[in-house]
């Protein structure tokens, strides 16, 4: 399985359904270990983010300059890569011009996603660079973990959470972290709008992102254009052409997927990020 911010591919070993089943199993094991008292204690001791709503705040500041916001997705290159090494890669991306970093924490990509998330947050502490957790969020304890790690946001997949999405968004509000909700069609958009969702993700998660070039951009563009007035949008892209297409119809942020940068030399990575940031200024 690709991490949630990666698109489907012919090599995708597991279906979305089996992925969610696995995630439920992981959470069940953890909740059993915590027990009711342990879970209650974690919720009672949960602290809100030190920088409230850092993702939305950073996006708004960048948008006020007339530029789009660039998020780059990362995950371990192998199970052997250390959290420290991953955090250094995140720092390099920021040095190249990334505005935000999205960290895949699902077991499919890392043996210790929370350690990865904490390492990246610690490495970028003191910089105005929000870190987003990308995972299959099914339980509030994952949101407590996210806030404690220092991340600014966690993605919520509407198609997985269904009617539970507003409750999870509310929990994020209590922790002062942002909760972009991913939608795949206008029906989900309308439902999310009724619940008052104000930050959307499109074309990001595996099993939800369309794999067909052209159609993918068309669907994403249509959803962006139909978002409620004033709502924020983060759209997953695989290259600069996709980014240009969705930015031209009003996407606030683009999330450059990890497969777009895998295997790149550092100078190639710097060139790509530079081209993306220049495109997002609207001057290209």
Secondary structure, 3 states (H helix, E strand, C coil): CCCCCCCCCCCCCCCHHHHHHHHHHHHHHHHHHHHHHHHHHHHHHCCCCCCCCHHHHHHHHHHCCCCCEEEEEECCCCCCCCHHHHHHHHHHHHHHCCCEEEEECCCCCCCCHHHHHHHHHHHCCCCCCEEEEECCCCCHHHHHHHHHHCCCEECEEHHHHHHHHHHHHHHHHHHCCECCEEECCHHHHHHHHHCCCCEEEECCCCCCCCCCCCHHHHHHHHHHHCCCCCCEEEEEECCHHHHHHHHHCCCCEEEECHHHCCCCCHHHHHHHHHHHHHHHCCCC
